[in-house]
Each structure stands twice: as C-alpha cells, then as structure tokens.
Amino acid sequence: MTGRHAAPRPDQLDQTDVTEPATPSPAVRVVSGGATPEEVAAVAVVIARQLEEEAARATTDDGPVRSRWALSQRNLRTPLHPAPGAWRFPWA
C-alpha cells in the first residue's frame, strides 16, 4: 500500500536494540503551523478534561440492568383485545 497514511513495511521499521530504554513520545505532536507552548498546553488541558469526563461516565451506574430474559419477555405476549366473539375457540 502506498500513500501518505500507509503503514511502513517491515524493512522500513527502525531497528532499535531492545535493551535500550524507550524514550517516551510526546502526548501531542504539532505537525503543521506554529503553535505556541501556551496553545499546546491549552489543547492538552482540553484533551485531559475530555478523558476525565469519559472516564467518569464509564464508571457511573446507569441503574439496574435488565436481564436478557426480562428483555425478551416483552415480545412474548401480545396485548389482548376483547371484542364480541374474541373469546371463542376457532374450532368451536
């Protein structure tokens, strides 16, 4: 596969020694434009806040969870519609 976003081939990968400690990559990398350190910090704060909110939503209890059995029972019985002659058996 070729193009800007193609994955590198195995022969193109950086062959580093596994005994060397890996240097941490930056959390945000500016690829174009001239972002100031303050702008990068603002973006980092926004991303961190979004991650905190997402984690808080993931840990909140949404109430009791209905079992698959309870969910399936809703479709088992159709509503009754009483009407003249509705209670007769079809073979009677």
C-alpha positions, -999 to +999 in steps of 0.1 A: +000+000+000+013+034-009+004+069+001+007+094+030-011+072+055+002+038+045+018+016+072+055+012+069+068-021+056+088-043+080+121-035+062+114+003+067+109+000+105+135+014+129+156-015+141+165-004+177+181-025+203+155-039+227+179-034+257+178+004+252+151+021+273+124+036+251+121+073+252+085+084+259+068+100+229+051+134+234+014+133+242+007+159+215+027+164+184+022+196+162+026+186+126+019+219+109+016+255+119+034+274+146+017+265+178+030+283+209+036+264+241+005+281+256-017+268+227-003+233+231-009+234+268-045+246+262-051+217+238-036+192+263-059+206+291-090+202+268-080+166+259-073+157+295-107+171+306-125+151+279-107+120+290-117+126+327-154+131+317-153+100+296-138+080+325-165+094+349-193+084+325-178+049+322-178+044+360-212+058+368-240+033+375-269+037+350-293+019+372-304-017+373-296-037+342-324-059+330-315-094+322-318-108+287-347-129+300-367-098+311-359-080+279-371-110+258-404-114+277-417-081+263-422-097+229-437-130+241-472-118+248-493-097+225-519-074+241-554-087+245-581-070+226-615-080+240-643-078+215-675-097+208-666-132+198-630-128+206-630-153+234-643-182+213-621-210+202-615-212+165-626-248+163-658-244+184 
